Amino acid sequence: MEHAIERLMYASRWILAPIYAGMGLVLLALSVKFFEELYHFLPHIFEISETDFILTLLTLIDLTLVGSLIVLIMFSGYENFVSRLNISDDTEKLDWLGTHDYAAMKMKVATSIVAISSIHLLKIFMNINATANDKLLWYVVIHLTLVISALFMGYLDKLTKH
């Protein structure tokens, strides 16, 4: 009975496989949004102000960082929790595949969230007149909370490795 329960528990990791495959669809949806932004941006490139130009670039960078985060979670999560990827030797392979354990993945996600939050905060500061002071304060508090959380997670990770 114990052996059967353990096998069932171990086999249940495959429930995650469709979720990680679904992340590919999320990546596709993000790509559509990226190119939609680009489509609206390019025809007006000579008409928009420098501030609007930088804000649009920051939006595109933000979308790119989110896409990179999706790829990291999709591949690392699959390899950590479901199964190793069987990629043939003649196929191009990402250098980091198979090297990210759960702790490394967690830190990369935390630092990516801080980077995305930083870009979002920079976009708000670039258009500061459109934001009320009380909302601005909350944006800064939330960003600092994310930064402190990432630093604390990194510190705890360093402590547990020694």
C-alpha positions in Angstrom: 0.0 0.0 0.0 2.8 2.4 0.9 4.6 1.7 -2.3 1.5 2.4 -4.4 0.9 5.7 -2.6 4.5 6.8 -3.1 4.3 5.9 -6.8 1.0 7.8 -7.2 2.5 10.8 -5.5 5.6 10.7 -7.6 3.6 10.3 -10.8 1.3 13.2 -9.8 4.2 15.6 -10.8 3.1 15.1 -14.4 0.0 17.2 -13.5 2.3 20.2 -13.7 3.4 19.4 -17.3 0.3 20.9 -19.0 0.7 23.9 -16.8 4.3 24.5 -18.0 3.2 23.9 -21.6 0.4 26.5 -21.0 3.2 28.9 -20.1 4.2 28.7 -23.8 0.7 30.0 -24.6 1.2 32.8 -22.1 4.5 33.6 -23.9 2.6 33.7 -27.2 0.0 36.1 -25.7 2.8 38.3 -24.4 4.4 38.3 -27.8 1.1 39.5 -29.4 1.0 42.3 -26.8 4.6 43.2 -27.5 4.0 43.5 -31.3 0.8 45.4 -30.7 2.7 48.0 -28.8 5.4 48.1 -31.5 2.7 48.4 -34.2 1.2 51.4 -32.5 4.6 52.9 -31.7 6.5 52.8 -35.0 4.2 54.9 -37.2 4.4 57.8 -34.7 8.1 57.5 -33.9 8.9 61.0 -35.5 5.9 62.7 -33.9 6.1 61.7 -30.3 8.0 63.5 -27.6 11.2 62.2 -26.1 9.5 61.3 -22.9 6.8 59.3 -24.7 9.5 57.6 -26.7 11.3 56.5 -23.5 8.1 55.5 -21.9 7.3 53.3 -24.8 10.8 51.8 -24.8 10.4 51.0 -21.1 7.1 49.3 -21.8 8.8 47.1 -24.5 11.7 46.3 -22.1 9.2 45.5 -19.4 7.4 43.1 -21.7 10.7 41.5 -22.7 11.7 41.0 -19.1 8.4 39.3 -18.3 8.8 37.1 -21.4 12.3 36.1 -20.2 10.9 35.3 -16.7 8.2 33.1 -18.3 10.8 31.1 -20.2 12.9 30.7 -17.0 10.0 29.5 -15.0 8.7 27.3 -17.8 12.0 25.4 -18.4 13.5 25.5 -14.9 10.2 24.5 -13.3 9.7 21.6 -15.7 13.2 20.4 -15.2 13.0 20.8 -11.4 9.6 19.3 -10.8 8.5 17.1 -13.7 11.3 15.7 -15.8 14.6 16.5 -17.5 14.3 17.8 -21.0 15.5 15.3 -23.5 17.3 17.5 -26.0 19.6 15.7 -28.5 23.2 16.7 -28.7 22.9 18.1 -32.2 20.2 20.6 -31.1 21.2 24.0 -29.7 20.8 23.9 -25.9 20.6 26.9 -23.6 23.7 26.9 -21.3 21.7 27.3 -18.1 19.3 24.4 -18.7 19.7 21.8 -15.9 21.7 24.2 -13.7 19.0 26.0 -11.9 17.8 24.4 -8.7 14.7 25.6 -6.9 16.6 28.1 -4.8 18.4 29.6 -7.9 15.1 29.8 -9.7 13.4 31.5 -6.7 16.2 34.1 -6.6 16.0 34.8 -10.4 12.3 35.3 -10.1 12.7 37.6 -7.2 15.3 39.7 -8.9 13.3 39.8 -12.1 10.3 41.0 -10.2 12.4 43.8 -8.7 13.7 44.7 -12.2 10.2 44.8 -13.6 9.0 46.9 -10.6 12.0 49.3 -11.1 11.0 49.8 -14.7 7.4 50.4 -13.8 8.4 52.9 -11.1 10.7 54.6 -13.6 7.8 54.9 -16.0 5.7 56.5 -13.3 8.5 59.0 -12.4 8.9 59.9 -16.1 5.2 60.9 -16.1 5.0 62.1 -12.5 2.4 64.8 -13.2 -0.2 62.2 -14.0 0.1 60.4 -10.7 -1.3 61.6 -7.4 1.1 61.9 -4.5 -0.6 59.3 -2.3 -0.4 56.8 -5.2 3.2 57.7 -5.8 4.0 57.0 -2.2 2.3 53.5 -2.4 4.3 52.7 -5.6 7.5 53.5 -3.8 6.5 51.5 -0.7 5.6 48.5 -2.7 8.8 48.7 -4.8 10.9 49.0 -1.6 9.0 46.0 -0.1 9.9 43.9 -3.2 13.6 45.0 -3.0 13.8 44.3 0.7 12.1 40.9 0.2 14.5 39.9 -2.6 17.5 41.0 -0.4 16.2 39.1 2.6 15.6 36.0 0.4 19.1 36.2 -0.9 20.5 36.6 2.6 18.5 33.5 3.8 19.7 31.5 0.8 23.3 32.4 1.6 22.8 31.4 5.2 21.3 28.0 4.3 24.1 27.2 1.8 26.8 27.5 4.5 
